[in-house]
Amino acid sequence: MKVIGAAARGTDITVASILDPFSQTAFSYEWNNIAVEPKTWKKQLGESKPDLLFVESAWQGNNSSWLYQLTGSLAPRAEISELVAWCKENGIPTVFWNKEDPPHFEDFLKSAKLFDVVFTSDVNCVPRYRDALGHDRIHVLPFAAQPRMHNPARPQNIKRDREIAFGGMYFRHKYPERRQQMDYLLPAAQKFGLDIFSRQLGADANYQFPEPFDKNVVGSLPYEEMVTAYHAYKVFLNVNSVIDSPSMCARRIFEITACGASVVSPPSPAIERFFPDGSILTAADEKETHAHLRALMRSESYRQRLVHRAQREIWKNHTYASRVDQILDSVNLPVPARERSVSILAPTYRPHALESILENAARQVGLEKELVILTHGFEANAAEVKARANDMGLGNVSIISAKRSVTLGECLNLLVDAADGDILTKMDDDDYYGKNYLPDLVQALTFSGADLVGKAATYFYFESKDATILSYGAHEHRFTDFVRGATLTAPADVFREHRFEALGRSEDSTFLKSVKAAGGRIYAADRFNYFVRRSADVSSHTWQVADDELFATGDAEVFGDPVAHVSV
């Protein structure tokens, strides 16, 4: 398992917690986590002065130190009751999360009654909790992905060259619906090449895979190595122990998808709710499973597009940061401001390109954005440009100018100095930037922990051929030395600390070298939602390379208008 970046925790909140290992790792990136122990909790709380007590339905919480404290005939035990009572007496909000509802609703109900606020993984259990607890401080908290662990950045020496995998258990003695799902998913996957990682390999016979699936068992992996495996396979299978919940589904769906593999799963109301665009494929029988797997195996482009759409949904709505915000809000603790404003830096020496600049900027969705235009060697009618921008929905536009004798590097520095955004991004005046281009790059900046992001894998549209190639297709989702200058995106401080040199060309590459030399990390994101527009007018090219020579550097992917092809 790779942990990316050196970013600070998501909040300054200190939380005393009782968590299982998976949750403890995921939440520790979001707050200062204090794993309390039964014999030392009072000393720990006195020293750490937590803002919140957060306890989940942990079977072996905090390295098994709370074993049998939350469940069983004698639960809740004295230690957990005293811990919660002490927190309440000292004004520390207490929150319980049953992440295994509905099957274990009764197992943890007595413990849940101790807490101020209760979260459940199953929205269908909310009325049951209200009846049992006598209050309405009940909320829904589904699973999520932790981008610092679960992200598409390729681990070193790992290629996505394996076919299909499943990681988990086979229940011979319970969960018949789950067993029925596996009995049609696994045979379909066997036809394409299936590896099974058994979570209970060699243990109780009730959890062993029967014939003919046993021959596909290749071993067992600890969780950290399982996350690495998510990067090695094209597809993972999912099964649902809970089949009728609109909010309860396996955490692996979020984690696998975030790591870049496709997921095929039996239908689930939760999957339909969380991924309403169909980016997680569902199958109700072996025939449907086979059809989905065949399509995913045959078409890398189809698979990547599905995954990218699903990841966008995860980054937006289903990370542990968003779950923490829900928790903090439920107990009236301050929720951190996570949205960052973006300034688009757009230099141009071509008056006719102003319309293209405005269109590209206006097209970006879901961001607080500012457009800063620099007219290089000409003066624009600022009132007319701003009026046109306003018609397109762009309300925050600034226009500055520089003499033609000023180098492009100096022009870029002027744009940086004029920008107010938290994040700055450079746009060329004649390329195409789709509506999700900037939102996706901003998310890449977050999940990668990089100092700067951009695109290396790039589509090129050639007007002379009415054709589009993909260049450097393998150079995506990786840390690198190079991204295209027209896609440079970084926190404003990066641009201010690494000034562009006073050059007329190669100013982007020298800027990247400066960032790299200072220890900065550069991340090449996905290929989508952007293309270089190569005009048929040779005189307009800033990159003086013959079309035929440049066309030969990539793979032809589409003929005609490329917008639909590159847009995801």
N, C-alpha and C positions, 0 to 999 in steps of 0.2 A: 504494500500500500504506500502510495506517495502522498506526502503532505506538502502542499504548494504554498510558496510565498512566506513572507515574514510579517504579514499584516498584523496589526493590533487586534485584540478581541473586538467582537462586534459591539459590546457595551461595556460600561464601567461598573455594571452591577455585580455585586458579590452575592453568590447563592450557595447556601448550605443545601446539600442534596443527598439523596439515597437513590442510586441509579444502577441499572445493569450496565455491563461494560460497553455495549454498543452506544447506548444513550449518553453515558458519561463522556465518551470520546467526542461525540457529536456536539453536545452542549458546551463542552469545555472551550470550544473556539468562540463561543458567543458571550460567555460571562466568566467571571473569576469563580471557578468552581471549588467548593470546599466539601470534600467527601467525608461526611461526619461518621464517626464510629460510636457504637453503643456505650462504650466505657469512657469515652473522652469527649463526647459531643459538647458538654457544657464549657469545657476549657477551649475547645475549638471555636465555639460561637463567641465566647468572650474576647478572644484574640482577633477574630476576623470581622466581627460586627456585620453579619450578613444583612442584606436588604430583603431577603426572601428565603423561605424554606420550600424546596421543591422535591417531592417524593413521587416516584413512579411505581407502578405495579411490578416491583422487583422481586424475583424469586430468590436471587442470591446477590442482593444489593451490596455495593461497595466491597467487593472481594469476599462475598459470603458472610460478612460480619453481621448482617441483619437477617440471616437465614431464619425462617419461621417466625419472624417478628410481625410480618404483615399479613400472612395467611395461616390457616390452620385453625383448629378448634379453640385454641387459646389466644388467637390474635384478636385485636392488637395487643402485643405484649407490653409490659410496663415501660420498657425503655422508649419505645416509639411514642407511647401515650404521653410520657413525661417530656419528651423532646418537643412535641407539638404544643403541649400546654405551656411550656416555658417560652416558646416563641410567641404565642398569643399574649402572654403576660407582659412581654417586652416589646410589643408592638411590631413584631415581624410577621408579615402575611404568610400564610401557609397554603400550599397548593398541592393537590394530589392528581396524578394522571394515571388512569387505568388505560394502558396502551393495548390491552388484550380483551377488551369488550368485543362482542357479548359473551364469548365462551366462559370468561372468568369474572363475570359481573359479581356473582355471589361470593367468590373466593376473597375478593378485596373490599367488599361492601362495608364491613365493620370498620376497617381501617379508614376507608374514604370518609366515614362520618366524622372523623376527628378534625378535618381540614376546613379552612374558610371557603376555599374554592375547589371544585372538582372538574377536571377535564376527562373526557372519554374519547376513545378512538371511534366510537360508533354513535352516530347521531340518533339512531333508533333507541339508544339507551337513555337519552336525556330525560324523557318522561318517567322512566323507572327510577332514576336518581332523584328527580324532584319529589316523587312520591315517598321514596325511602328516607330521604334526608330532610324533607320538609322545607326546602328553600329552592330558589331558582338560580343560585350561583353555580350553574352547570354549563359547561362549554364543550365544544368539540375541538379536539386537537389530533389531526391525522399524523401519519409518519411524514418524512421529508428526506431531502438529500442535504448533506453537508458539503458545500462546494470546495472547502479546503481539502477534503478527502475524495469526494466524488465529482470528478470533472473530466472533460475530454482530453486533457493534456496527455500526450503519449509518454508512458514510462520508458526510460532508456532500454533499448534492446528488446522491446515488446512490440510485435506486429499483430495487427488484427487479421490473422491468417488461419484461424481455426473456425469451424463451422457453428455448431450448436451445442449449448451446454445447459445443464440444470444443476442447481446446487440446493440441497435440502434433504428432507426425509421422506420416506414412504411409510405411511401409517397403515398397517395391516388390520389394526384392531379398533380404529376410531376414525372419525371424519370421513364417512363413506363418500360424501360429495367430492371431497378433495381427491380421494382415490380414484373415483370415476373420471375426474379430469385428467389425471396422470395416465390412465389407461387408454385415453385417446391421443393425448399430446405426445407421449413417448414413442409409440409405434410410428407416428408420422415423422418424428424427428430422426428415428433410426435410419430412415431411408436416405438421409443426407449426411449422416455422420454425427453421432451424438456422444458427448462425454457427460457422465454423471459424477458429481462430487457429493458423496454421501456424508451427511452431517453426523450420522451415527454408525459409521463403518465399523463392523466387528462387534458392535454392542448388542443390545437386546434384539432378539429375533423379530419382534413386532415392528422394528424400524428398518429392516433390511429390504432391499429391492428384490422382488421375486423374478423368476424367469419370465420372459426372455430379457428383462432389463438388466439383470445382474451383470451380464457380460459388458455392458456399457459403463459400469462403475470403474472410474480410473483412480479413485482415491478419495481422500478427505483433505480439505484445506482449512486452516484457521482463517478467521475473518480478514485479517490484513492481506493474506495471499489471495483470498477470494476477490477482494477489490481489484487486485492486480489482474486476476483472470477476467474481470469484466472488460478489460482492454484487449484481450487476446481473442475473443470470440465475436462473431458477427451477430449472433442471436442467442438470447437466453430465454428459456421457458419459465413461466410463472404459473403457480396454482393458487387458488383462493380457498382458505379454510373457512372464511366467512363469505357467503355467496349472495347475501341480500342487503348488505349495508351500503348506503350512499357515501360513506366516509371511511370505512375500514377496508384497507387493502394492504398487501405486503409491502414492507419498506423496500424490498429489493426492486420493486418497479421503479421507484424514484432513483435509487442508487445506480442500478444498471444503466438506465437511460442517461443519467448525468455523465456516466463514464463513456458513453458513446456506442453502446450496443443496442440493437433492437430487442424489444420484448414482445413475445406472443403469449397471450393469456386467455383463459376462459373468460366469457363475459362477466362483467361485474358492474353494478350501479356506481361504485366508487370510481372505477376507471373511466366510465362514461362521463362522470361529473368532473373529474380532475383533468381529463384529456378529451374535451368535447369535439376536437377536430379529427379524431380518429387516428392520431399519430401513434397510439399504442394499439396494435392489432389484436383483435379478439376472435376466438374460434370456438364454436359450440360442439364440434365433432371432429373426427379424424380427417374427413374430406376437406373441411375448411382449414384445418391446421396445415395440411399438406399444401394447399394452394398458397397460403400465406408464406410458408417456409420456402416454397419453390421460387416465389417472386423475390423474396429477400435474398436468397442465395444467388439468383441469376443477375440481379440488378443492384450494383453498389450505389448507383445514383439514387434509386428509389429508397434504398435503406437509409442513406445519409440524410435525405430530405425529411423522412419521417422522424428520424432521431433529432434532427436540428429543431424541428417544430416542437417536439415534445420537450426538449431541453429548454427552449424559450419559455414554455409554460412553467417548468420547474424553477428556473431562475427568477421568474416573476412572482410566483405564488407558493412554491413548495420547497423552500429551504428552511434550515433550522433558524436562520435569522428571522424569517417571517413568523415561525412558530413562537420564538421568544417574544416577539412583539405582541402576539396574542396573550401570552402569559403575563407579561408586564402590564398590559392594558387592563387585564381582568382584576388586578389588585391595585390599580391606580398608581403604579410606578411609572416614571417617565419613559416614554418610548423614544428611542433614538431617531433622529432625522437621518434617513439613509439615502434619500434622493439627492443626486448631485447635478448641478446645472452644467450645461455643455455650451461652449462657444465654438462656432464653426469659423475657421479662418480660411478666407477665400480670396487669394490674389488673382488678378487678371490684367492682361494688357490688351484684351479684346473687348471692345464695347458691346459687340453682339452677344458675348457670352454671359452678360449679366442676367439674362432671362434664365439660362440654364442653371446658374448659381442659385437663383431664387427658387426655381422648381425643385432642385435637389434638397435645399434646406427646408422648404415647406413640406416636403414629402416625409420627413422624419417624424415618427409618431412616439407618443408617450414620454416626452422629455421636456424639461424646462430648458429652452434653447435660445441662444443669441447668435445672430449672424453678423460677422465683421468682414466687410468687403474692403479690399485695397485695390484701387484703380491705379495701374502702373503705367504712367506715361500719358494719361488722359484724365480729364475731369468728367465725372458723371453728374447728371442733374439729380441731386440727393432727394429732393422733394418727390420727383417722379418715381425714382427707384423705391423709396419708402412707401409711396402710395400703391405701387404695384405689389410690393411685399405684403402690405396690409390686406390687399384683395385676396392674397393667397393664404392669409391667416398667420403671417409672420409679423409680430408686433414689435420685436426687439431687434432692430437692424441699425448698425453703424456703418458709415462709409468714410474711409480715409483715403488719401492719395499719396503718391510718391512720383518723383520725376523718373523718366525712363532710364536715366543714368544711374539710379540707385540699384544695387544688385538685388537679386531675388532673395538671397539670404537676409539682407538688411530689411527688405520688405516684410519678410516673415517675422522678424523681430518686432517690427512696428505693429503687426497684427497681434502678436503675443502681448505687447504692452497695452494695447487698446482693449483687450478682452477681459471680461469680468467673470467668466465661468469657472467652476471648480475643475472641470475637465476641458481641455482644448483638443480640437481635431482639425486636421488640415484636409481641405477638399480642393481638387483640381476643377478648373472651370468648364471642362468639356467631357468629363467622365460621367457615368451614371451611378447614382447612389439610391438604392431602393429604400422603401419606407422603413424597413427593419434594420437597415445598415447600421445606423448609430446606436439604437437600443441594444443590438447584439454586441457591438464592440464595447459599449459601456459595461455590459454584463461580463464580457470576457476579461475586462480589466479587473473586475471584482473577483471572479472565480479563479483566475490564474494567479492573482497576487503579484502580477508583473508590474514593472515600472512604466512600461509602454507596450501598447498592442497595435496591431495593424494586420494587413493581409499580405501573405506571400503567394499562396495559391490564388491565381487571378484569371478571370475571363477577359479576353481581348476580342472586341468586335471590330472587324475590318470592313469599312464601307466599300472598298474596292472589290471585295469578294462577297459581300453580304453574308459573311460567315463569322462564327465565333469559335475561338480555341480556348482550351484551359491550359494555362501555363503553370508549371511547378505544382501539379495537382497533389503530390504527396507531401507538400510542405505546408500542412495545416495542423492546427492543434499541437504545436510543439514550440519549445523555446528555441530561439534562433538568434542570428546576428543581423538578419535582414527582413524588413517588411517594406512594402511599397510606400514611397514618399507621399502619395496621394491619399494614404490611409493612416498616417501617423496619428495616434490618439493616446493621450497621457494626462495625468493630473497637471494642472497649470504650473506647479512648482518645477516639474521636470523641464518644461520649456523655458522657464525663467532661469534655471540653474545651468542649462546647456544651450547657450545662444547659438543661433545659426551663424556660420561664418559668412563673411562678405564675398560670396561667390555667386556667379551667374549660373552655374550648374554644379552638380554633385553636393549641393548644400545639404540634401537629405542624408546622403551616405556619411558625410562627416559628422552630422548631428547624431546619427545612430552610433558611430564609433565613439563619440564623446560619452554618450549614455552608457555604452558597454564598458568603456575604460574606467568609468566611475563605479563599476560594480552593479550597474542597473541590469534588470532582466527584461528581455524583449520577447513577446509572445506573438506568434503567428496564429491568428484565429481562423475561422472557417472561410470557405471560398464564396459564399453566397452574397447576394444583394448588392453586387458591385461589378461593373466592368469598365475597362479602359476603352474609350471610343477612339478608334483609329480612323481619322478622316481620310477620305479619298484625295483631299487636297494636300499634296506632299509638302507644300510650303508652310503649312500650319503646324507641322510636327516639331515639337521641342526635342524629341528623340529621333535623330536622323539615322534611321535604319530602314532599309528597303522592306516593303510589306512582305514580299516573298520570303525574305530571310527571317523576319520576325514570325510569320505564320508557321514556319517550319519548326519553331521551338515548342509548340504545344500540340495537343490533340484536338482536332476539329470535333465540336460537340453539337452545334446547331447551325442551321442555315436560315436566314431571314432574321426578323426582329428577335433579339436575344432577351428582351425584358422578362418574359414569362419564364424562360429557362433559368435565369439566374436568381429569380425572386423566390424566396421561401419564407 
